[in-house]
């Protein structure tokens, strides 16, 4: 009887266009996935808190078995220019950087290290493309730098970006403290099926703690989540033969203005490419 009631309630929520999420009244609309390529899909969802829409999220789901990741670093330029230069169907901002564009955390770019070998503020590292494509290593994952300190020179991956904070660890624990600071956010996450998820917010609603709460409670089955650079640097661009999308959407027009353009330039980005099997 209880199972029947739960099933009816779930159907009711789906009919209303929102999926229930445990804790703090967080909910989101069901993702209507749009296929961008093999193992690559995109959706937008509305985030609801206590039945009130508070934010919108752009979500890219990436199967690392079908798609490769590559880190790019150089003279700061717009995300659109990075996409045009790299021809990556999906490109998004990476971690934090100092004035002048120097990374404040370690970067792995085609097997070469860039930036400080050690920064104790870094809490996680997104890594991809193991050397020799070892069957024992995931093609892309998130490392917990607190519980599993690393030796940069011995990393078996060729692409990587350190950042902070780690929002969720593999035990489902929220690893960030409550605060009042809200901002635009970009997050890279792993799900329980081994996919990589990239989230980008449309507005500056979330604190890091609230975002961690939402991700933990969501239906995306998050395994681990790492915050990337936020604020004006928080950007996602999708460009395929028949689809184009920039998030946050209201920033795309500002990239054409010389007055606004400089503040949105990025020195480091991550590109997603279909694997050539």
C-alpha positions as CSV (number, residue, x, y, z in Angstrom):
1,X,0.0,0.0,0.0
2,X,2.8,2.4,0.9
3,X,4.6,1.7,-2.4
4,X,1.4,2.3,-4.3
5,X,1.0,5.7,-2.6
6,X,4.6,6.6,-3.3
7,X,4.2,5.7,-7.0
8,X,1.0,7.8,-7.2
9,X,2.9,10.8,-5.6
10,X,5.8,10.4,-8.0
11,X,3.4,10.4,-11.0
12,X,1.7,13.5,-9.6
13,X,5.0,15.4,-9.3
14,X,6.1,14.4,-12.8
15,X,2.7,15.6,-14.1
16,X,3.3,18.9,-12.4
17,X,6.6,19.2,-14.2
18,X,8.9,18.9,-11.1
19,X,10.9,16.2,-9.5
20,X,10.9,16.0,-5.7
21,X,14.3,16.3,-4.0
22,X,14.9,15.5,-0.4
23,X,16.0,18.3,2.0
24,X,15.3,22.0,2.3
25,X,12.4,21.9,-0.2
26,X,14.7,21.7,-3.3
27,X,13.1,20.6,-6.6
28,X,13.8,20.8,-10.3
29,X,11.9,20.3,-13.5
30,X,12.7,17.0,-15.3
31,X,15.5,17.4,-17.8
32,X,14.4,17.1,-21.4
33,X,17.7,15.9,-22.8
34,X,18.6,17.1,-26.3
35,X,21.2,14.9,-28.0
36,X,24.2,16.8,-29.3
37,X,26.2,13.8,-30.4
38,X,27.1,10.3,-29.3
39,X,27.2,10.3,-25.5
40,X,26.6,14.0,-25.3
41,X,23.4,15.7,-24.3
42,X,22.0,19.0,-23.0
43,X,19.1,20.2,-20.9
44,X,17.8,23.2,-19.1
45,X,16.0,22.8,-15.8
46,X,14.2,25.2,-13.5
47,X,15.3,25.1,-9.8
48,X,12.5,25.4,-7.3
49,X,12.8,26.1,-3.6
50,X,9.5,25.5,-1.6
51,X,7.6,25.5,-5.0
52,X,9.1,28.9,-6.1
53,X,11.4,29.1,-9.1
54,X,14.6,30.6,-8.0
55,X,17.2,29.7,-10.7
56,X,17.7,28.0,-14.0
57,X,20.5,25.6,-14.8
58,X,22.1,24.6,-18.1
59,X,23.3,21.0,-17.8
60,X,25.6,19.1,-20.2
61,X,25.9,15.3,-19.7
62,X,29.0,13.7,-21.1
63,X,29.9,10.1,-21.5
64,X,33.7,9.9,-21.3
65,X,33.7,6.7,-23.3
66,X,32.4,8.6,-26.3
67,X,33.9,12.1,-25.6
68,X,37.3,13.4,-24.7
69,X,38.3,16.4,-22.7
70,X,41.1,18.9,-23.3
71,X,42.3,21.8,-21.3
72,X,43.4,25.0,-23.1
73,X,45.4,27.9,-21.6
74,X,46.7,31.0,-23.2
75,X,46.1,34.7,-23.8
76,X,42.7,35.6,-22.3
77,X,39.9,35.6,-24.9
78,X,36.2,35.2,-25.0
79,X,34.6,31.7,-24.7
80,X,33.2,32.1,-28.2
81,X,36.7,32.7,-29.5
82,X,38.0,29.7,-27.6
83,X,35.3,27.6,-29.2
84,X,36.1,28.9,-32.7
85,X,39.8,28.2,-32.2
86,X,39.4,24.8,-30.7
87,X,36.2,23.7,-32.6
88,X,35.0,21.9,-29.4
89,X,31.3,21.3,-29.5
90,X,31.2,22.2,-25.8
91,X,33.5,24.5,-24.0
92,X,33.3,25.9,-20.4
93,X,35.4,27.9,-18.0
94,X,38.0,26.2,-15.8
95,X,39.4,27.1,-12.4
96,X,40.7,30.3,-10.8
97,X,43.5,32.5,-12.0
98,X,45.5,35.5,-10.8
99,X,45.8,38.9,-12.5
100,X,47.4,38.4,-15.8
101,X,45.8,35.0,-16.3
102,X,48.2,32.8,-14.4
103,X,46.4,29.8,-12.8
104,X,46.4,29.6,-9.0
105,X,45.9,25.9,-9.1
106,X,47.7,23.1,-11.0
107,X,46.7,22.7,-14.7
108,X,47.5,19.6,-16.8
109,X,47.5,20.5,-20.5
110,X,48.4,17.6,-22.9
111,X,50.5,16.1,-20.1
112,X,52.4,19.3,-19.3
113,X,52.0,20.9,-15.8
114,X,51.2,24.6,-15.5
115,X,50.7,26.7,-12.4
116,X,51.8,25.9,-8.8
117,X,52.5,22.3,-8.1
118,X,50.9,22.8,-4.6
119,X,48.3,25.2,-3.4
120,X,46.7,24.1,-0.1
121,X,43.5,26.0,-1.0
122,X,42.7,23.6,-3.8
123,X,40.2,20.9,-2.7
124,X,39.6,19.0,-5.9
125,X,40.9,18.3,-9.3
126,X,39.0,17.3,-12.5
127,X,41.2,15.0,-14.5
128,X,40.8,13.2,-17.8
129,X,42.5,11.3,-20.6
130,X,44.8,8.8,-18.8
131,X,48.1,8.1,-20.4
132,X,47.9,5.1,-22.6
133,X,44.1,4.9,-21.9
134,X,44.6,2.4,-19.1
135,X,41.6,0.2,-18.6
136,X,42.1,0.5,-14.8
137,X,41.6,4.3,-14.8
138,X,38.5,6.3,-15.5
139,X,38.7,8.4,-18.6
140,X,37.5,11.4,-16.6
141,X,36.8,11.8,-12.9
142,X,37.2,14.2,-9.9
143,X,40.0,13.7,-7.3
144,X,39.5,14.6,-3.7
145,X,42.8,16.4,-2.8
146,X,42.1,16.4,0.9
147,X,41.6,12.7,1.4
148,X,43.9,11.7,-1.5
149,X,46.9,14.0,-1.8
150,X,48.6,13.7,-5.1
151,X,52.0,13.9,-6.6
152,X,51.7,16.1,-9.7
153,X,54.6,14.5,-11.5
154,X,53.1,11.1,-11.1
155,X,49.5,11.8,-12.2
156,X,48.5,9.3,-14.8
157,X,46.1,11.7,-16.6
158,X,47.1,14.2,-19.4
159,X,44.4,16.8,-18.8
160,X,43.4,18.4,-15.5
161,X,42.3,21.4,-13.6
162,X,42.4,22.0,-9.8
163,X,39.8,24.2,-8.1
164,X,37.9,24.7,-4.9
165,X,35.7,24.0,-3.0
166,X,34.7,20.4,-3.4
167,X,31.0,20.8,-3.0
168,X,30.2,17.1,-2.6
169,X,32.5,14.2,-1.9
170,X,32.1,10.5,-2.8
171,X,30.5,9.8,0.6
172,X,27.7,12.3,-0.2
173,X,29.1,14.8,2.3
174,X,28.7,18.6,1.7
175,X,32.2,20.0,1.9
176,X,31.5,23.7,2.0
177,X,30.3,25.9,4.9
178,X,27.2,28.1,4.8
179,X,27.8,31.7,3.7
180,X,25.8,34.7,2.3
181,X,27.8,35.1,-0.9
182,X,25.8,34.4,-4.0
183,X,27.2,34.4,-7.6
184,X,27.0,32.8,-11.0
185,X,28.3,29.3,-10.8
186,X,29.9,26.6,-12.9
187,X,30.3,23.1,-11.5
188,X,31.8,19.9,-12.9
189,X,30.4,16.7,-11.4
190,X,30.5,12.9,-11.8
191,X,27.3,10.8,-11.6
192,X,26.8,7.3,-10.5
193,X,26.8,6.0,-14.1
194,X,30.3,7.4,-14.7
195,X,29.1,10.4,-16.7
196,X,30.5,13.9,-16.4
197,X,28.0,16.6,-15.7
198,X,28.6,20.3,-16.3
199,X,26.2,22.8,-14.6
200,X,26.0,26.5,-15.3
201,X,23.6,28.9,-13.6
202,X,21.6,31.5,-15.5
203,X,21.6,33.9,-12.6
204,X,23.5,34.7,-9.4
205,X,21.2,33.0,-6.9
206,X,23.2,30.2,-5.3
207,X,25.6,30.3,-2.4
208,X,28.1,27.5,-2.6
209,X,26.5,25.7,0.3
210,X,23.0,26.0,-1.2
211,X,24.2,24.8,-4.5
212,X,25.8,21.8,-2.8
213,X,22.4,21.2,-1.0
214,X,20.6,21.3,-4.3
215,X,23.0,19.0,-6.1
216,X,22.9,16.5,-3.3
217,X,19.1,16.5,-3.3
218,X,18.6,16.5,-7.1
219,X,17.7,13.6,-9.3
220,X,21.0,13.9,-11.2
221,X,22.5,11.1,-9.0
222,X,25.6,13.2,-8.3
223,X,28.6,11.2,-7.0
224,X,31.0,14.1,-6.6
225,X,30.9,17.8,-7.5
226,X,33.7,20.4,-7.9
227,X,33.1,24.1,-8.0
228,X,34.9,26.0,-10.8
229,X,35.5,29.7,-11.2
230,X,32.4,31.8,-10.6
231,X,31.1,35.3,-11.3
232,X,31.7,36.8,-14.7
233,X,34.1,33.9,-15.5
234,X,31.3,31.3,-15.1
235,X,30.4,30.5,-18.7
236,X,29.3,27.6,-20.9
237,X,29.1,27.6,-24.7
238,X,27.7,24.9,-27.0
239,X,28.1,25.0,-30.7
240,X,27.2,22.2,-33.1
241,X,26.1,22.1,-36.7
242,X,22.4,22.6,-35.8
243,X,22.5,24.0,-32.3
244,X,24.0,26.9,-30.4
245,X,23.6,27.9,-26.8
246,X,25.4,30.3,-24.5
247,X,25.0,30.4,-20.7
248,X,24.3,32.7,-19.0
249,X,22.2,33.7,-22.0
250,X,22.0,37.4,-21.2
251,X,25.8,37.7,-21.3
252,X,26.2,36.6,-24.9
253,X,25.1,40.0,-26.3
254,X,27.5,41.8,-23.9
255,X,30.4,39.9,-25.4
256,X,30.0,42.0,-28.5
257,X,30.5,45.3,-26.7
258,X,34.1,46.6,-26.4
259,X,33.2,48.0,-23.0
260,X,32.0,44.7,-21.6
261,X,34.1,42.3,-23.5
262,X,37.3,42.5,-21.4
263,X,35.7,41.5,-18.1
264,X,34.4,38.2,-19.7
265,X,37.7,37.0,-21.2
266,X,39.1,33.7,-20.0
267,X,42.7,32.4,-19.9
268,X,41.8,28.7,-19.3
269,X,38.9,26.6,-20.6
270,X,37.9,23.0,-20.9
271,X,36.7,21.6,-24.3
272,X,34.7,18.5,-25.0
273,X,35.3,16.6,-28.2
274,X,33.8,13.4,-29.8
275,X,36.3,10.6,-29.6
276,X,37.7,9.4,-32.9
277,X,37.4,5.6,-32.6
